[in-house]
Amino acid sequence: MKQSVIARGPRRSYIPAAGYHWLLPLFDLVTKLTGADQARSALLDQAELRPGQRALDVGCGTGTLAILLKKQYPEIEVVGLDPDPKALVLARRKARRAGVSTRFDQGFSDELGYPEDSFDHVFSSFMFHHLKSDQKEDTFREIRRVLKPGGYLHFLDFRGPDTGDTRLVTRWWHSHSILKDNAESRILARMAKAGLADARTLRRRTVVFGLVHIAYYQACALKSPFSKDPPNLVRFPVQSGDEVIQFKPNYRRS
């Protein structure tokens, strides 16, 4: 996957949403056909979103999740962030066509340009595997910083090589170098190290015609260092093909 560089400010590289710039015009079609859009939609089911809240989509790409958030919850404020200016052009165009007011900012996940305690929810989908090891740790610390006390991180990504699936295509996909550092145990450990509480894998499922494994994660920014029991906001419906790790439909409001 080719890395691009943002010209403004310090030069930094990034992997575009489609892996290569020339694939960007096809990105939305590919994600729809492979089931990635459906997987993103299911991510919203694990969050209890309320009017007046603020949500950030980190690594928003062409804006699919951020726009869906605003369409389903018009009374919340939605911000999308991505380093790729070309993807953001498509995201803003899609938002206009959808008739929603969603803000899209250019920036990096490990240097969020927002004040502390800015968001009630932070979302991310199919982005984390693009990051280098140190960027992953810095990203979780930044997410913890911008989350309000009691706020939640909800994200999904491809699983690492530890899927247990012996099919040739699946083993080939999950042995890719950018997924070797994406094991669930490492992701959960990094969330905890960053100060996010109650980090957990909520469920697993497959995309790309059942060949590629993904996992859904959640973590909380506690109200205080002495809090031990964050409010449970998990309320997603069980779908065919899902492997549910933890499911508590009776959540307690904070």
Residue frames relative to the residue before (quaternion, step in Angstrom):
aa qw qx qy qz dx dy dz
M 1.0000 0.0000 0.0000 0.0000 0.00 0.00 0.00
K 0.3800 -0.7511 0.4994 0.2053 3.55 -0.74 1.05
Q 0.3075 -0.7448 0.5657 0.1753 3.53 -1.02 0.88
S 0.2326 -0.7579 0.5964 0.1257 3.55 -1.13 0.76
V 0.3103 -0.7509 0.5601 0.1619 3.54 -1.25 0.43
I 0.3460 -0.7000 0.5844 0.2208 3.56 -0.98 0.89
A 0.3959 -0.7665 0.4595 0.2113 3.56 -0.65 1.12
R 0.6701 0.5050 -0.3203 0.4397 3.60 0.98 -0.74
G 0.8144 0.1849 -0.1579 0.5269 3.56 -1.04 0.80
P 0.7757 -0.2680 0.2207 0.5271 3.60 -1.20 -0.44
R 0.4469 -0.6988 0.4884 0.2709 3.56 -0.90 0.94
R 0.0364 0.7931 -0.6036 0.0731 3.55 -0.83 1.07
S 0.3683 -0.7281 0.5380 0.2117 3.52 -1.09 0.72
Y 0.0127 0.7748 -0.6321 -0.0006 3.53 -1.28 0.43
I 0.4028 -0.6647 0.5654 0.2763 3.53 -1.28 0.40
P 0.3981 -0.7288 0.4949 0.2560 3.64 -0.61 1.04
A 0.7172 -0.4883 0.2936 0.4012 3.53 -1.25 0.53
A 0.7484 0.3844 -0.2150 0.4959 3.59 0.92 -0.84
G 0.5866 -0.5730 0.3739 0.4334 3.59 1.26 -0.01
Y 0.7790 0.0387 0.0117 0.6258 3.57 1.07 -0.86
H 0.5782 -0.6140 0.4083 0.3492 3.57 -1.02 0.77
W 0.6696 0.5221 -0.3226 0.4182 3.58 0.92 -0.82
L 0.6468 0.5133 -0.3201 0.4644 3.61 1.26 -0.31
L 0.4570 0.7338 -0.4304 0.2597 3.59 1.21 -0.35
P 0.6568 0.5096 -0.3460 0.4350 3.68 0.85 -0.75
L 0.7058 0.4390 -0.2571 0.4930 3.59 1.20 -0.47
F 0.4254 0.7613 -0.4315 0.2307 3.57 1.28 -0.26
D 0.6890 0.4843 -0.2967 0.4502 3.61 0.79 -0.96
L 0.6414 0.5145 -0.3285 0.4647 3.59 0.99 -0.76
V 0.6645 0.5089 -0.3073 0.4529 3.58 0.91 -0.89
T 0.6776 0.4916 -0.3061 0.4532 3.60 0.89 -0.88
K 0.6335 0.5201 -0.3327 0.4663 3.56 1.10 -0.64
L 0.6995 0.4828 -0.2759 0.4489 3.58 0.86 -0.95
T 0.7264 0.4439 -0.2444 0.4642 3.60 1.05 -0.70
G 0.5759 -0.6252 0.3664 0.3784 3.60 1.25 0.00
A 0.4277 0.7179 -0.4596 0.3007 3.58 1.25 0.07
D 0.6327 0.5266 -0.3405 0.4544 3.60 1.01 -0.72
Q 0.6422 0.5095 -0.3221 0.4735 3.58 0.99 -0.77
A 0.6353 0.5211 -0.3241 0.4689 3.57 1.05 -0.75
R 0.6317 0.5227 -0.3284 0.4690 3.58 1.04 -0.76
S 0.6376 0.5358 -0.3274 0.4463 3.57 0.93 -0.87
A 0.6582 0.5159 -0.3099 0.4523 3.57 0.99 -0.81
L 0.5558 0.6167 -0.3905 0.3979 3.60 1.17 -0.49
L 0.6321 0.5534 -0.3327 0.4284 3.58 1.08 -0.71
D 0.6000 0.6038 -0.3566 0.3852 3.58 1.14 -0.56
Q 0.6758 0.4948 -0.3085 0.4508 3.60 1.16 -0.41
A 0.6648 0.4744 -0.3027 0.4913 3.59 1.28 0.09
E 0.2834 -0.7166 0.6117 0.1788 3.55 -1.12 0.74
L 0.0441 -0.8274 0.5590 -0.0324 3.56 -0.06 1.32
R 0.1118 -0.8117 0.5733 0.0050 3.55 -0.91 1.00
P 0.6397 -0.5373 0.3770 0.3999 3.60 -1.13 0.58
G 0.7877 0.3139 -0.2480 0.4685 3.55 -1.01 0.87
Q 0.5581 0.6036 -0.4036 0.4016 3.59 1.21 -0.18
R 0.3244 -0.7181 0.5824 0.1995 3.55 -1.36 0.33
A 0.0856 -0.8006 0.5930 0.0080 3.55 -0.94 0.95
L 0.1738 -0.7718 0.6071 0.0749 3.55 -1.07 0.84
D 0.1706 -0.7553 0.6260 0.0930 3.57 -0.97 0.93
V 0.1755 -0.8115 0.5540 0.0620 3.57 -0.32 1.31
G 0.7967 0.1308 -0.1500 0.5706 3.55 -0.72 1.09
C 0.1252 0.8707 -0.4666 0.0920 3.55 1.04 0.87
G 0.2917 -0.7779 0.5149 0.2115 3.62 1.17 -0.37
T 0.8139 -0.2056 0.1782 0.5134 3.57 -0.80 -1.03
G 0.6397 -0.6259 0.2920 0.3373 3.57 1.21 0.49
T 0.3284 0.7863 -0.4861 0.1938 3.61 1.20 0.12
L 0.7168 0.4425 -0.2643 0.4697 3.59 0.76 -1.01
A 0.6521 0.5231 -0.3229 0.4437 3.60 0.91 -0.88
I 0.6650 0.4903 -0.3009 0.4763 3.58 0.97 -0.84
L 0.6364 0.5198 -0.3255 0.4678 3.58 1.00 -0.78
L 0.6051 0.5582 -0.3387 0.4555 3.57 1.05 -0.77
K 0.7110 0.4601 -0.2622 0.4626 3.56 0.80 -1.02
K 0.6415 0.5215 -0.3311 0.4549 3.59 1.03 -0.69
Q 0.7164 0.4389 -0.2536 0.4793 3.58 0.94 -0.86
Y 0.7882 0.1683 -0.0737 0.5874 3.58 1.12 -0.68
P 0.0930 -0.8612 0.4974 0.0482 3.62 0.48 1.17
E 0.6776 0.5025 -0.3008 0.4448 3.62 1.17 -0.41
I 0.6115 0.4810 -0.3916 0.4913 3.59 1.19 0.38
E 0.4340 -0.6639 0.5380 0.2856 3.56 -1.26 0.40
V 0.1093 -0.8119 0.5733 0.0153 3.58 -0.76 1.06
V 0.0564 -0.7733 0.6316 0.0008 3.55 -0.96 0.98
G 0.1490 -0.7747 0.6093 0.0798 3.57 -0.97 0.90
L 0.1124 -0.7991 0.5898 0.0315 3.58 -1.00 0.85
D 0.1781 0.7663 -0.6041 0.1271 3.57 -0.97 0.88
P 0.4665 -0.6945 0.4612 0.2955 3.62 -1.03 0.62
D 0.6448 0.5581 -0.3116 0.4192 3.58 1.21 -0.44
P 0.3305 -0.7759 0.4980 0.2018 3.63 -0.36 1.16
K 0.6301 0.5368 -0.3451 0.4424 3.60 1.07 -0.64
A 0.6377 0.5092 -0.3249 0.4780 3.57 1.03 -0.73
L 0.6540 0.5192 -0.3129 0.4525 3.58 1.03 -0.78
V 0.5779 0.5560 -0.3763 0.4640 3.60 1.11 -0.56
L 0.6676 0.4833 -0.2938 0.4841 3.58 0.94 -0.89
A 0.6383 0.5405 -0.3292 0.4383 3.59 0.99 -0.82
R 0.6761 0.4824 -0.2963 0.4716 3.58 0.89 -0.90
R 0.6281 0.5265 -0.3298 0.4685 3.57 1.06 -0.74
K 0.6561 0.5060 -0.3043 0.4700 3.58 0.96 -0.86
A 0.6437 0.5246 -0.3246 0.4529 3.60 1.00 -0.79
R 0.6381 0.5163 -0.3252 0.4696 3.57 1.01 -0.79
R 0.6627 0.4988 -0.3072 0.4666 3.58 0.94 -0.86
A 0.6893 0.4705 -0.2757 0.4769 3.58 1.06 -0.73
G 0.4178 -0.7387 0.4419 0.2907 3.58 1.27 -0.23
V 0.5479 0.5932 -0.4108 0.4232 3.58 1.10 0.68
S 0.3729 -0.7062 0.5608 0.2188 3.52 -1.22 0.60
T 0.1659 0.7742 -0.5829 0.1827 3.56 -0.17 1.33
R 0.3214 -0.7572 0.5407 0.1761 3.55 -0.84 0.98
F 0.0932 -0.7905 0.6043 0.0351 3.58 -0.96 0.89
D 0.1042 -0.8031 0.5867 0.0030 3.55 -0.73 1.16
Q 0.3610 -0.7000 0.5688 0.2369 3.54 -1.20 0.59
G 0.3787 0.7129 -0.5210 0.2773 3.56 -0.80 0.99
F 0.5133 -0.6483 0.4872 0.2809 3.52 -1.39 0.08
S 0.5842 -0.6264 0.4016 0.3241 3.55 -1.11 0.74
D 0.7181 0.4352 -0.2608 0.4764 3.61 1.08 -0.58
E 0.7275 0.2709 -0.2156 0.5924 3.59 1.32 0.17
L 0.0084 0.8384 -0.5439 0.0350 3.57 0.59 1.13
G 0.2985 -0.7962 0.5059 0.1451 3.56 -0.68 1.10
Y 0.4979 0.6312 -0.4350 0.4056 3.56 0.90 0.95
P 0.5667 -0.6050 0.4288 0.3592 3.61 -1.10 0.60
E 0.6478 -0.4869 0.4061 0.4224 3.55 -1.28 0.23
D 0.8463 0.1731 -0.1328 0.4860 3.56 -1.24 0.58
S 0.3170 0.7957 -0.4614 0.2312 3.58 0.99 0.84
F 0.8181 0.2418 -0.0771 0.5160 3.58 1.05 -0.75
D 0.4333 -0.6839 0.5301 0.2521 3.54 -1.17 0.69
H 0.7887 0.0827 -0.0256 0.6086 3.56 1.16 -0.66
V 0.0966 -0.7447 0.6558 0.0776 3.53 -1.17 0.71
F 0.1255 -0.7879 0.6021 0.0313 3.55 -0.89 1.06
S 0.0744 0.7686 -0.6354 0.0072 3.53 -1.26 0.41
S 0.0166 -0.8160 0.5774 -0.0218 3.58 -0.93 0.87
F 0.8668 -0.0227 -0.0252 0.4976 3.54 -0.90 1.05
M 0.5208 0.6386 -0.4094 0.3916 3.57 1.03 0.77
F 0.6234 0.6271 -0.3527 0.3061 3.55 0.91 -0.95
H 0.6509 0.5399 -0.3294 0.4200 3.61 0.98 -0.76
H 0.5704 0.5982 -0.3792 0.4160 3.61 1.25 -0.28
L 0.6565 0.5608 -0.2982 0.4069 3.57 1.19 -0.52
K 0.4802 -0.6172 0.5377 0.3152 3.52 -1.26 0.52
S 0.7238 -0.4732 0.2824 0.4153 3.56 -1.25 0.44
D 0.7039 0.4486 -0.2796 0.4745 3.61 0.80 -0.97
Q 0.6228 0.5402 -0.3400 0.4525 3.59 1.10 -0.64
K 0.6056 0.5565 -0.3537 0.4455 3.58 1.07 -0.66
E 0.6758 0.4842 -0.2931 0.4721 3.57 0.90 -0.91
D 0.6645 0.4943 -0.3015 0.4724 3.58 0.94 -0.87
T 0.6179 0.5494 -0.3436 0.4453 3.60 1.06 -0.72
F 0.6696 0.4843 -0.3083 0.4712 3.60 0.88 -0.84
R 0.6365 0.5151 -0.3353 0.4660 3.60 1.02 -0.72
E 0.6551 0.5040 -0.3093 0.4703 3.58 1.00 -0.79
I 0.6342 0.5171 -0.3303 0.4705 3.57 1.00 -0.77
R 0.6372 0.5142 -0.3271 0.4718 3.58 0.97 -0.81
R 0.6530 0.5338 -0.3188 0.4325 3.58 0.98 -0.82
V 0.7555 0.4010 -0.2248 0.4668 3.60 0.84 -0.93
L 0.5556 0.5885 -0.4089 0.4215 3.61 1.21 -0.16
K 0.4558 -0.6511 0.5345 0.2875 3.53 -1.08 0.75
P 0.6109 -0.5206 0.4170 0.4265 3.62 -1.13 0.39
G 0.7802 0.2457 -0.2201 0.5315 3.55 -0.73 1.08
G 0.5153 0.6512 -0.4099 0.3772 3.59 1.30 -0.03
Y 0.3284 -0.7715 0.5257 0.1435 3.55 -1.25 0.45
L 0.2716 -0.6904 0.6461 0.1795 3.48 -1.32 0.62
H 0.0203 -0.7697 0.6378 -0.0197 3.56 -0.94 0.98
F 0.2432 0.7893 -0.5465 0.1384 3.59 -0.63 0.95
L 0.1802 -0.7574 0.6189 0.1035 3.50 -1.32 0.44
D 0.0736 0.7857 -0.6118 0.0548 3.53 -1.18 0.57
F 0.6556 -0.4696 0.4049 0.4310 3.52 -1.35 0.12
R 0.4438 -0.6731 0.5204 0.2813 3.55 -1.09 0.69
G 0.5673 -0.5927 0.4524 0.3496 3.53 -1.28 0.33
P 0.7671 -0.3815 0.2505 0.4509 3.58 -1.23 -0.34
D 0.5978 0.6072 -0.3418 0.3963 3.61 1.28 -0.17
T 0.2742 0.7977 -0.5011 0.1932 3.62 0.91 0.82
G 0.3763 -0.7321 0.4855 0.2944 3.58 1.11 -0.58
D 0.5322 0.6162 -0.4029 0.4180 3.57 1.30 0.05
T 0.2482 -0.8246 0.4978 0.1033 3.57 -0.58 1.17
R 0.4279 0.7013 -0.4769 0.3124 3.61 1.20 0.04
L 0.5976 -0.6366 0.3585 0.3303 3.54 -0.93 0.97
V 0.6825 0.4817 -0.2989 0.4614 3.59 0.81 -0.98
T 0.6593 0.5134 -0.3072 0.4553 3.57 0.96 -0.86
R 0.6512 0.5033 -0.3154 0.4724 3.58 0.94 -0.85
W 0.6362 0.5242 -0.3323 0.4584 3.58 1.01 -0.79
W 0.6650 0.5129 -0.3110 0.4449 3.59 0.86 -0.95
H 0.7623 0.4043 -0.2153 0.4573 3.56 0.74 -1.04
S 0.6041 0.5280 -0.3700 0.4683 3.58 1.26 0.02
H 0.3854 0.7276 -0.4820 0.2995 3.59 1.30 0.05
S 0.6134 -0.6105 0.3635 0.3447 3.55 -1.00 0.86
I 0.6856 0.4912 -0.3083 0.4400 3.62 0.98 -0.73
L 0.6817 0.4595 -0.2977 0.4853 3.61 1.25 -0.15
K 0.4754 0.6988 -0.4346 0.3111 3.60 1.22 -0.21
D 0.7255 0.3855 -0.2272 0.5228 3.58 1.16 -0.58
N 0.5772 0.6207 -0.3510 0.3980 3.60 1.25 0.32
A 0.2665 0.7709 -0.5308 0.2300 3.59 1.15 0.52
E 0.5958 -0.6001 0.3960 0.3578 3.59 -1.02 0.78
S 0.6508 0.5327 -0.3287 0.4297 3.58 0.90 -0.88
R 0.6617 0.4949 -0.3081 0.4715 3.59 1.00 -0.75
I 0.6372 0.5213 -0.3312 0.4610 3.58 0.99 -0.77
L 0.6706 0.4939 -0.2987 0.4659 3.59 0.88 -0.92
A 0.6491 0.5149 -0.3183 0.4607 3.58 0.99 -0.81
R 0.6546 0.5089 -0.3133 0.4630 3.58 0.99 -0.78
M 0.6242 0.5264 -0.3451 0.4628 3.60 1.00 -0.72
A 0.6694 0.4944 -0.2986 0.4672 3.56 0.92 -0.92
K 0.6443 0.5312 -0.3187 0.4486 3.59 0.98 -0.84
A 0.6736 0.4983 -0.2859 0.4650 3.58 1.11 -0.69
G 0.5981 -0.5942 0.3565 0.4025 3.59 1.24 -0.07
L 0.4878 0.6294 -0.4512 0.4029 3.56 1.25 0.27
A 0.3180 -0.7867 0.5098 0.1414 3.55 -0.83 1.03
D 0.8418 0.2142 -0.1416 0.4747 3.52 -1.34 0.38
A 0.1905 0.7993 -0.5439 0.1704 3.59 1.03 0.78
R 0.1301 0.8067 -0.5592 0.1398 3.55 -0.80 1.01
T 0.4007 -0.6273 0.5993 0.2944 3.49 -1.39 0.32
L 0.2836 -0.7967 0.5132 0.1466 3.57 -0.66 1.09
R 0.7847 -0.1776 0.1335 0.5786 3.57 0.96 -0.81
R 0.2617 -0.7304 0.6084 0.1671 3.50 -1.38 0.26
R 0.0643 0.7758 -0.6268 0.0336 3.53 -1.21 0.56
T 0.4084 -0.6983 0.5210 0.2722 3.58 -1.26 -0.07
V 0.1472 -0.7320 0.6566 0.1064 3.52 -1.36 0.46
V 0.7353 0.3941 -0.2995 0.4630 3.59 -1.33 -0.15
F 0.7165 -0.4833 0.2480 0.4377 3.54 0.69 1.19
G 0.7112 -0.4892 0.2426 0.4428 3.55 1.07 0.83
L 0.5743 0.6406 -0.3534 0.3673 3.58 1.26 0.04
V 0.7604 0.3368 -0.1649 0.5302 3.59 1.15 -0.59
H 0.2991 -0.7856 0.5257 0.1304 3.56 -0.81 1.08
I 0.0527 -0.7788 0.6249 0.0168 3.54 -1.06 0.86
A 0.2002 -0.7672 0.5975 0.1195 3.55 -1.29 0.36
Y 0.3036 -0.7270 0.5943 0.1616 3.53 -1.22 0.72
Y 0.1061 -0.8085 0.5788 0.0119 3.56 -0.88 0.99
Q 0.0392 -0.7750 0.6293 0.0420 3.52 -1.31 0.41
A 0.0663 0.7683 -0.6355 0.0378 3.56 -1.17 0.66
C 0.3139 -0.7707 0.5386 0.1319 3.55 -1.21 0.57
A 0.3206 -0.6780 0.6211 0.2277 3.53 -1.25 0.58
L 0.3408 -0.7849 0.4786 0.1967 3.58 -0.28 1.25
K 0.6017 -0.5867 0.4166 0.3467 3.52 -1.23 0.58
S 0.7866 -0.0359 0.0414 0.6150 3.57 1.12 -0.64
P 0.6525 -0.5199 0.3650 0.4132 3.60 -1.21 0.33
F 0.6867 0.4916 -0.2826 0.4548 3.60 1.20 -0.43
S 0.4986 0.6469 -0.4342 0.3800 3.59 1.26 -0.08
K 0.1386 -0.8112 0.5658 0.0516 3.54 -0.96 0.87
D 0.7794 0.2959 -0.1379 0.5348 3.58 1.15 -0.45
P 0.1474 -0.8174 0.5501 0.0873 3.61 0.12 1.23
P 0.5844 -0.5731 0.4255 0.3860 3.59 -1.14 0.53
N 0.3532 -0.7404 0.5321 0.2095 3.55 -0.94 0.85
L 0.0969 -0.8221 0.5609 0.0149 3.55 -0.60 1.17
V 0.4340 0.7117 -0.4603 0.3054 3.59 1.22 0.20
R 0.1732 0.7961 -0.5599 0.1510 3.58 -0.65 1.10
F 0.3160 0.7823 -0.4958 0.2057 3.59 1.11 0.54
P 0.4774 -0.6554 0.4957 0.3113 3.60 -1.13 0.57
V 0.4575 -0.6641 0.5129 0.2944 3.56 -1.06 0.70
Q 0.1236 -0.8047 0.5796 0.0353 3.57 -0.78 1.05
S 0.6316 -0.5348 0.4008 0.3931 3.54 -1.20 0.51
G 0.7835 0.2952 -0.2356 0.4934 3.57 -0.86 0.97
D 0.5731 0.5819 -0.3872 0.4278 3.60 1.25 -0.16
E 0.2068 -0.7133 0.6509 0.1573 3.52 -1.20 0.67
V 0.1902 -0.8224 0.5298 0.0826 3.56 -0.22 1.29
I 0.2754 -0.7725 0.5545 0.1413 3.55 -0.76 1.07
Q 0.7802 -0.0806 0.0693 0.6165 3.55 1.00 -0.82
F 0.0455 0.8041 -0.5880 0.0756 3.55 -0.80 0.97
K 0.0815 0.7902 -0.5983 0.1053 3.58 -0.53 1.21
P 0.1903 -0.8327 0.5066 0.1175 3.60 0.00 1.20
N 0.6846 0.4488 -0.2909 0.4952 3.61 1.15 -0.44
Y 0.0191 -0.8265 0.5617 -0.0317 3.57 0.11 1.28
R 0.3432 -0.7118 0.5759 0.2095 3.53 -1.29 0.49
R 0.3993 -0.7157 0.5173 0.2466 3.57 -0.82 0.94
S 0.4752 -0.6672 0.4972 0.2859 3.51 -1.15 0.72
